[in-house]
Amino acid sequence: MILSTARDYIKPDKVAEYLPLIRELIFETRKEAGNISYTLFQDHEHEGEFMLLEEWRDQECLNAHFKTAHFTRIVPQIEKLHASPSVVNTYSEVE
């Protein structure tokens, strides 16, 4: 299993634009083969800080996600709303 965290740092005045975009990305991603979970969290202290917690069957499924039509269309729109660049970390399960 692969676990990935993707942190978005959104300008506070752009959160209202961000939410429909990220919700669409979540909706479409949850339909993908190999996606186990894809959940958005918002920081309690920083209005514009969000984290996607993602679980994937394997790295191949995650790599395929990056090439989907919804990902390649929505992510560039989200990047325009950033206060600072996203931070993505990917982890492999230790057995």
Stockholm file with secondary structure:
# STOCKHOLM 1.0

chainA/1-95         MILSTARDYIKPDKVAEYLPLIRELIFETRKEAGNISYTLFQDHEHEGEFMLLEEWRDQECLNAHFKTAHFTRIVPQIEKLHASPSVVNTYSEVE
#=GR chainA/1-95 SS CEEEEEEEEECGGGHHHHHHHHHHHHHHHTTSTTEEEEEEEECSSCTTEEEEEEEESCHHHHHHHTTSHHHHHHHHHHHTTEEEEEEEEEEECCC
#=GC SS_cons        CEEEEEEEEECGGGHHHHHHHHHHHHHHHTTSTTEEEEEEEECSSCTTEEEEEEEESCHHHHHHHTTSHHHHHHHHHHHTTEEEEEEEEEEECCC
//
